[in-house]
Amino acid sequence: GVVIGLLTALVALGLALIYRANRIINFAQGDLGTVPTTIAVGLIAVSGLPYLVGLVAGVGVAVLLGVVIEVFIVRRFFRAPRLLLTVATIGLSQLLIVCGLLLPRWWHKTIFTDQVIPQPFSAKVTIGSQIFRGSELLALIVAPLLLVGLAAFLQGTDIGIGIRASAERADRAALLGIPVRRLQ
């Protein structure tokens, strides 16, 4: 429960940040991870690449996918009513789900049901009847660090303060010289 709760908190934080910055509910938020995760799982479990290589490739695909979606979809709706962009995220969600389902065909699989992802490192902690292995321990370490790091970034850097200012009142932030469109 703690592991899944921490990972869900990261997704929820992403939803809140997108809503505050752009005033839309991003229905594709959870599905944005489908394509990079499918690629990472395919590289690690099917192709046999080391965990770190698959992880870096997955993060790279996630960043690239985010940039492509921002440039080609979100920016086109910058001046449109927020409802239109919200509806566009529903369509984007469907597209990402289909891509995630079709990607295993690169490895000549229909889905990765028979694949086992190796643990990132060998560790085992037992608390009562619950056994935490490497992946759960990694989530227990990384998720809180990401949450604290994001809070520190938004509180202590010029870009973070600019993001918060443009989320609060974009028109006022623009008058103060903050590049609102670039920060969003």
Buried (B, 14 or more C-beta within 10 A) or exposed (E): EEBEEBEEBBEEBBBEBBBEBBEBBBBBBBBBBBBBBBBBBBBBBBEEBEBEEBBBBBEEBBEEBEEEBEEEBBEEBEEEEEEEBBBBBEEBBEBBBEBBEEBBEEBEBEEBEEBEEBBBEEEEEEEEEEEBBBBBBBBBEBBEEBBEEBEEEBEEEEEBBBBBBBBEEBEEBBEEEBEBEEBB
